[in-house]
Amino acid sequence: MAKANAGKMPAIQAQRLFLSGNEALAHGAWEAGLAVAAAYPGTPSTEILETLATYSEVDVQWSVNEKVAYEVAYGAAVGGVRSLFACKHVGLNVAMDPLMTSAYAGVEAGFVVVVCDDPGMHSSQNEQDTRWVGIYAKLPVLEPSSPSEARQMVAEALAISEKFDTPVIIHMTTRVSHTKEDVAVGPRVPVESKPLRIDAAKYVMTPANARRRHDFIEKRLEKLRAASEKSKFNKVELKDTSLGFITGGISYLYLKETYPDASFLKLGFLYPFCDEKISEFAGQVKKLVVVEELDPFIEDHVKQLGIRKAKFRHPSFRQGELGPAVLEDAVSGQAKDETPSLPSRPPRLCAGCPHWASFSVLKKLGVFVAGDIGCYTLASMPPTSSLHTCICMGAGVTLQEGLRRAHPGEKIVGVIGDSTFVHSGVTGLINAVYNKSKGIVLILDNSTTAMTGGQQHPATGLTIRNEPTKQLDLAALCRACGVDNVDVIDPCGNIAQLEQLVQERLKADTLSVIIAKHPCKLIKR
């Protein structure tokens, strides 16, 4: 295993480090003997793997997508070493297939699933509340409120995973992931690897085996409920009992600042719920308020417990972040104060970005553009205004096919980035070839995963630690898929040639891929 990159995280000598939530979680996992970690970059989760890559004791990889990353990390846990998977909330959608069945199969060594939600959609195409996945998949959910707690919780999560034979979800949000704190740290504690063993009844999910494991996870949930009641992360703070809060995550810190004398039940071992502790706390305070971001996850459960004195937020607080500015409105149950803020500067493509050339051509030709997830999604805004759909990663290829099937005679182009094409565009392209689709897919190859800060991927020829590896040839891959025409062009300085090429391919009754290849201006050379 290669040594950590120079100039990043220092060797751990100090007793305290100034760390973000993502960095603290990564360090806590390293302390707890983590051996393998895998992810696909996605804000606000990216720094977890970037930090882990600075520790030579951990085998770390950027995987081609979240499903692959989950399966690699889970495979390591089945193989007997502590492992971690990280993603943002929409990334978990890609990994849901293995997650649901791994909940049945369980683990040999500790396995942690870190999911970073993005309330307020600072860098995401939707808001999701991952806490519900705990109920859906019957998995425990832990939720830190601070970087220090993230460091502590990941070690606890690995221990819970091994004790109860289960993957464990750690739910983070943008503010916890990116907030920095002076964090007390410790040394790495080595954990002995378990031997590889064969247990088909546990790990081969045929219907007969799965039925037995379903019975196991229902019994496991009851044991986890008992553990939740005793968890140090479900903390009661009794002060002024005239006002009490049930809360968790970043909302806890906001409430502590605004209502320092109030009483609190802070839920850190969030699911399964500690019903006895919730009911006991409700009986100790005169006024009880449930405060949380996004969905009424805690609120609905408190209602199910029949605690009638509890007060809840106005429904308008079920979207966006619950920041200090509107906290008192949320606690009082009033609607959000919609006082307009100062005008903001809309995001746009960077000056000198190679994508300007491609989108200027698409705009000039008046084509309908099926877009994808990446910095090029900003081309939907002025002055380019030349990207017309954006649903999920890979959909630049597949929506293009569907749109052309709906309107065969229209000028329609699918646009996708190089990293995103590797992530989930290849399967859509194979589908288009197999089903005799026509049209153009434009791969905007800037030689990096630019939107999340410039991470490597298989087509860059470098690993997460910037070590040389075999480089994926996108043009050869497209030809191997059976695409009729594959062209590679540098769009910068060749706009006229790109325009002519797009016009020719639009007229042809073929399936064409044009790779507009020019490196991102922000790549370190």
HELIX and SHEET records of a PDB file:
HELIX    1   1 GLY A   21  GLU A   31  1                                  11    
HELIX    2   2 THR A   46  LEU A   52  1                                   7    
HELIX    3   3 GLU A   66  VAL A   78  1                                  13    
HELIX    4   4 HIS A   89  ALA A  105  1                                  17    
HELIX    5   5 ARG A  131  ALA A  137  1                                   7    
HELIX    6   6 PRO A  147  PHE A  164  1                                  18    
HELIX    7   7 THR A  174  HIS A  178  1                                   5    
HELIX    8   8 ALA A  200  TYR A  203  1                                   4    
HELIX    9   9 PRO A  207  LYS A  230  1                                  24    
HELIX   10  10 ILE A  250  THR A  258  1                                   9    
HELIX   11  11 ASP A  275  GLN A  284  1                                  10    
HELIX   12  12 PHE A  297  GLN A  304  1                                   8    
HELIX   13  13 PRO A  315  ARG A  318  5                                   4    
HELIX   14  14 PRO A  324  VAL A  326  5                                   3    
HELIX   15  15 LEU A  327  SER A  332  1                                   6    
HELIX   16  16 HIS A  355  LEU A  365  1                                  11    
HELIX   17  17 CYS A  375  SER A  380  5                                   6    
HELIX   18  18 ALA A  395  ALA A  406  1                                  12    
HELIX   19  19 ASP A  418  THR A  420  1                                   3    
HELIX   20  20 PHE A  421  GLY A  425  3                                   5    
HELIX   21  21 VAL A  426  TYR A  434  1                                   9    
HELIX   22  22 ALA A  450  THR A  452  5                                   3    
HELIX   23  23 LEU A  474  CYS A  481  1                                   8    
HELIX   24  24 ILE A  495  LYS A  507  1                                  13    
SHEET    1   A 2 ARG A  16  SER A  20  0                                        
SHEET    2   A 2 LYS A 180  ALA A 184 -1                                        
SHEET    1   B 7 ASP A  59  TRP A  62  0                                        
SHEET    2   B 7 VAL A  36  ALA A  39  1                                        
SHEET    3   B 7 SER A  83  LYS A  88  1                                        
SHEET    4   B 7 PHE A 111  ASP A 117  1                                        
SHEET    5   B 7 VAL A 168  THR A 173  1                                        
SHEET    6   B 7 VAL A 141  LEU A 142  1                                        
SHEET    7   B 7 PHE A 269  TYR A 271 -1                                        
SHEET    1   C 5 ASN A 234  GLU A 237  0                                        
SHEET    2   C 5 ALA A 262  LEU A 267 -1                                        
SHEET    3   C 5 ASP A 240  THR A 247  1                                        
SHEET    4   C 5 LYS A 287  VAL A 290  1                                        
SHEET    5   C 5 ALA A 310  LYS A 311  1                                        
SHEET    1   D 5 PHE A 368  ALA A 370  0                                        
SHEET    2   D 5 ILE A 412  GLY A 417  1                                        
SHEET    3   D 5 GLY A 439  ASP A 445  1                                        
SHEET    4   D 5 LEU A 511  LYS A 517  1                                        
SHEET    5   D 5 ASN A 485  ILE A 489  1                                        
END                                                                             
